[in-house]
Amino acid sequence: MAMPIDEQELRSRLAETAALAGPPRLTAEDLAANVRRARRRRRRRAGIVVAVAVAAVAAGVTIPLTRGGTGQPVMSEPAPPPPGLSYTVTANGQTRSVPANGGAQPLFTVIPGERLTVTVEVRVPGPGQLTALWLGITNGVLSGHANMKPVLAASTRGPLRPGAHRLVLHWAVPAGLRPGSSRQLSVQWAWPGPEPGNAEREVAVFAVPLPSRATSPAAVARRLLLTARHAVAICGGGRPAWIRAVRTTFSQATAVAGGGGGIADNATAAVYLVLMKGDFVLASGGSVPSCAQAPAGHYFSAIVDAATFTTLQAGLGNRSPSAPLQTLGPVLNLT
């Protein structure tokens, strides 16, 4: 038969139990919130834009849970990817399409000091909707709408439902923007659901063309050489086996180097295809990463706009080009 416990003894036992319990454990909601915060930090980390066509994709994360005190993990479903938005951008009388799956961004030439009107049609796929969307100007770094300078449009007061949404933007090109320099029209969007999140990408490039004297053969060779050397680091401090370039069209360059999203709009644009062979690792602008710890490859390729020398897309891999460069035209030896 159980003995009765007086109130004072009950309080004493409860205090002892509370002292032994320790701090509360994280709940499933706490873990999910931590995962979302970690994702947002990863999205804000700036890095070199190796492929001008970069689409933000949320990674699926598995969260271990326990059910009914059994101690057996219950694995959650992978998080769905963010809704892929597609765009139609019109500037200076030219219209370009930007597919949802990435690809090379359209490039528009601009004049320092001009007032530019840009029309953007954003297509939101069904069945979901967006909770917010921002469009603004960036300078080579994607780090959220707070760092767009300026933010040209924002939709945060109500959901953006599936369908097309037309936005008209006005931007004064900086008067001090130098020839060969560029800025990007970038977008950040947020979505609701069991796994809400946000993503960002560049959708267009605005670049100032170079004067004719800067496109002489010697000047072209110097610029292309700098493009190749700044994009990668050489393993072991060695030298590339060779660096070569050829002037061609965007469609022909992508046929050899791969890529080419949005090729219908850029097919006939004049570009330089730059190829370099060696043992490389992608550079990030800071300390040179170890080739044993970072993705490395033997072939670096870049497609560079011939008028502005803006890199349209670039990549690093282990496969040689699908065709010799000389099939595209006279080859420049940059080594």
C-alpha positions in Angstrom: 0.0 0.0 0.0 1.4 3.4 -1.0 2.2 5.8 1.8 0.8 9.3 1.5 3.2 12.1 0.7 2.7 15.5 2.3 2.9 18.7 0.2 6.3 19.7 1.4 7.9 16.4 0.5 6.1 16.4 -2.9 7.6 19.8 -3.7 11.0 18.6 -2.6 10.8 15.6 -4.9 9.6 17.7 -7.8 12.6 20.1 -7.3 15.0 17.2 -7.3 13.5 15.7 -10.5 13.6 19.1 -12.2 17.3 19.5 -11.3 18.1 16.0 -12.8 16.2 16.7 -16.0 18.6 19.2 -17.4 17.9 21.5 -20.3 15.1 20.6 -22.7 16.1 18.7 -25.9 15.5 20.2 -29.3 12.1 19.4 -30.8 11.6 18.5 -34.5 10.5 22.1 -35.1 13.7 23.4 -33.6 15.8 21.1 -35.8 13.8 22.1 -38.9 14.3 25.8 -38.1 18.1 25.2 -37.6 18.2 23.5 -41.0 16.4 26.4 -42.7 18.8 29.0 -41.1 21.8 26.9 -42.2 20.4 26.9 -45.8 19.9 30.6 -45.8 23.5 31.1 -44.6 24.8 28.9 -47.4 22.7 30.8 -50.0 24.3 34.1 -48.8 27.9 32.9 -49.1 29.4 34.7 -52.0 31.6 32.9 -54.5 32.9 33.3 -58.0 30.2 33.2 -60.6 31.7 30.3 -62.6 28.7 29.8 -64.8 26.8 32.9 -65.6 23.8 30.6 -65.7 23.3 29.7 -62.1 20.0 28.6 -60.6 19.5 28.4 -56.9 18.3 24.9 -55.8 17.4 24.0 -52.3 19.1 20.8 -51.0 17.0 18.0 -49.5 17.8 17.5 -45.8 16.9 14.5 -43.7 16.0 15.2 -40.1 16.3 12.2 -37.6 13.3 12.1 -35.3 12.1 9.6 -32.7 8.6 8.4 -32.3 6.8 7.3 -29.1 10.0 7.0 -27.1 11.2 3.9 -29.1 14.5 5.5 -30.1 14.0 4.4 -33.7 14.8 7.2 -36.3 12.0 8.4 -38.6 13.4 9.9 -41.8 11.6 12.9 -43.3 11.0 13.2 -47.1 13.6 15.2 -49.0 12.7 18.9 -49.3 11.2 19.8 -52.7 13.3 22.1 -55.0 12.3 25.7 -55.1 9.8 26.8 -57.8 11.7 27.5 -61.0 10.8 30.8 -62.4 11.3 31.8 -66.1 11.6 35.3 -67.4 11.4 37.5 -70.5 13.6 40.6 -70.3 13.3 43.5 -72.6 15.8 46.4 -72.6 16.9 48.9 -75.3 14.4 47.4 -77.7 15.8 43.8 -77.4 13.9 41.0 -75.9 15.5 37.9 -74.4 14.2 34.7 -72.8 15.6 33.3 -69.6 14.6 29.6 -69.0 13.8 28.3 -65.5 16.6 25.6 -65.8 19.4 28.1 -66.1 21.7 28.7 -69.1 23.6 31.7 -70.2 22.1 35.0 -69.2 21.2 37.5 -71.8 23.6 40.4 -72.2 22.6 43.9 -72.9 25.1 46.7 -73.8 24.6 50.0 -71.9 26.0 53.5 -71.9 27.3 55.0 -68.6 24.8 57.5 -67.3 21.8 56.4 -69.5 18.4 55.9 -67.9 17.3 52.4 -68.7 13.8 51.1 -68.8 13.6 47.3 -68.4 10.5 45.2 -68.7 10.5 41.8 -67.0 7.8 39.2 -67.3 8.1 36.7 -64.5 6.3 33.3 -65.0 5.4 31.5 -61.8 4.8 27.8 -62.3 1.8 26.1 -60.7 0.4 24.9 -58.5 2.4 26.8 -55.8 2.7 30.5 -55.3 5.4 32.9 -54.0 5.2 35.0 -50.9 7.7 37.6 -52.0 9.9 38.6 -55.0 12.6 41.2 -55.4 14.5 42.4 -58.5 17.6 44.6 -58.3 21.1 45.3 -59.4 24.1 43.3 -58.2 27.8 43.5 -58.8 28.9 39.9 -59.2 27.7 38.7 -55.8 24.4 37.1 -54.8 23.7 37.9 -51.1 20.0 38.7 -50.7 17.8 41.6 -51.6 19.3 43.7 -48.8 22.5 44.0 -50.8 20.9 44.8 -54.2 21.9 48.4 -55.1 19.3 49.4 -55.9 16.2 47.2 -55.4 14.2 48.1 -58.6 11.0 46.2 -57.7 9.5 44.3 -54.8 6.4 42.3 -54.3 5.9 41.5 -50.6 2.3 42.6 -49.8 0.5 39.6 -51.2 1.1 36.2 -52.8 2.3 35.9 -56.4 0.0 33.2 -57.9 0.9 31.0 -60.9 1.0 32.8 -64.2 2.8 35.7 -65.8 3.5 38.9 -63.9 4.8 42.0 -65.7 7.2 44.4 -64.0 8.6 47.7 -65.4 11.9 48.7 -63.9 13.8 52.0 -64.2 17.6 52.1 -63.6 20.2 54.9 -64.0 23.4 53.2 -65.3 26.2 54.5 -63.1 28.1 57.3 -64.9 31.4 56.0 -63.7 30.9 52.4 -65.0 34.1 51.8 -67.0 34.3 50.0 -70.4 34.3 46.3 -70.0 32.5 46.5 -66.6 29.1 45.0 -65.9 26.3 44.8 -63.5 23.6 42.1 -63.2 19.9 42.2 -62.9 19.2 39.6 -60.1 16.1 38.2 -58.5 15.3 36.7 -55.1 12.1 34.9 -54.4 10.5 33.2 -51.4 7.9 30.5 -51.2 5.6 29.0 -48.5 4.8 25.5 -47.6 6.0 22.8 -45.2 9.6 23.7 -46.2 9.4 27.5 -46.9 12.6 29.1 -48.2 14.1 31.5 -50.7 16.4 31.4 -53.6 18.2 33.8 -55.9 19.8 34.0 -59.3 21.0 36.4 -62.0 18.6 36.9 -65.0 20.5 39.4 -67.2 23.8 41.2 -67.6 24.3 44.9 -68.4 27.8 45.7 -69.7 29.6 48.7 -71.1 31.3 47.8 -74.5 35.0 48.4 -75.0 36.4 51.1 -77.4 37.7 49.8 -80.7 41.4 50.3 -79.6 40.8 47.8 -76.8 39.8 45.1 -79.3 43.1 44.9 -81.1 44.6 41.4 -81.4 47.2 42.1 -78.6 44.6 43.6 -76.3 42.2 40.7 -76.9 44.9 38.2 -76.1 45.7 40.0 -72.8 42.1 40.1 -71.7 41.4 36.5 -72.5 44.5 35.4 -70.7 43.5 37.3 -67.6 40.0 35.8 -67.7 41.4 32.3 -67.8 44.1 32.8 -65.1 41.7 34.6 -62.6 39.0 31.9 -62.8 41.1 28.9 -61.7 44.1 28.1 -59.5 46.7 25.7 -60.8 47.4 22.6 -58.6 51.0 22.5 -57.3 51.8 26.0 -58.5 52.6 24.7 -62.0 51.8 26.2 -65.4 48.9 25.2 -67.8 49.9 22.9 -70.6 48.3 25.4 -73.0 45.7 28.2 -73.3 43.9 28.8 -76.6 41.0 30.9 -77.9 39.0 31.3 -81.0 36.4 33.9 -82.1 33.1 32.3 -83.1 29.4 32.4 -82.4 27.7 31.5 -79.1 26.0 28.5 -80.7 29.2 27.1 -82.1 31.1 27.7 -78.9 28.5 25.8 -76.8 28.5 23.0 -79.4 32.2 22.5 -78.5 32.2 23.4 -74.8 28.7 22.4 -73.8 26.1 24.4 -71.9 24.0 26.9 -73.9 20.8 27.4 -72.0 18.8 30.2 -73.8 20.7 29.4 -77.0 17.8 30.7 -79.2 18.4 34.2 -78.1 22.2 34.1 -78.1 22.9 31.8 -81.0 24.5 34.4 -83.4 26.3 36.6 -80.8 30.0 37.0 -81.4 32.1 35.4 -78.6 35.5 34.0 -77.8 35.8 30.4 -76.7 38.8 30.1 -74.3 40.2 26.6 -73.5 42.9 25.8 -71.0 44.5 22.5 -70.2 46.3 21.6 -66.9 45.4 20.6 -63.3 43.1 23.1 -61.9 40.8 24.0 -59.1 38.2 26.7 -59.1 39.4 29.9 -57.5 37.2 32.0 -55.2 39.1 35.2 -54.9 40.6 34.4 -51.5 43.2 31.9 -50.5 43.9 29.2 -53.1 42.0 26.0 -52.1 43.7 22.6 -51.9 43.3 20.5 -55.0 42.8 17.5 -52.7 39.8 19.2 -51.0 38.1 21.1 -53.8 36.6 20.0 -57.2 39.4 19.8 -59.7 39.6 19.3 -63.5 42.0 19.1 -66.4 40.1 21.4 -68.8 38.8 24.9 -68.2 36.5 26.6 -70.7 34.9 30.0 -70.9 32.7 31.8 -73.4 33.4 35.5 -73.4 31.3 38.2 -75.1 33.4 39.7 -77.9 32.1 43.3 -77.4 32.3 43.6 -73.6 34.5 40.7 -72.6 31.9 39.7 -70.0 32.1 35.9 -69.2 28.8 34.4 -70.3 29.5 30.9 -69.0 32.5 28.9 -67.8 33.2 25.4 -66.5 35.8 23.0 -65.3 35.9 19.3 -66.1 37.9 16.3 -67.2 36.7 15.8 -70.7 38.4 17.3 -73.7 36.4 19.5 -76.1 34.1 17.7 -78.4 35.9 19.1 -81.5 39.2 20.8 -82.2 39.2 24.6 -81.9 40.6 25.1 -85.4 37.2 23.8 -86.8 35.7 27.1 -85.5 38.3 29.5 -87.0 41.9 30.9 -86.5 43.2 29.9 -83.1 44.9 32.3 -80.7 47.7 30.7 -78.7 47.7 32.5 -75.3 50.3 30.4 -73.5 
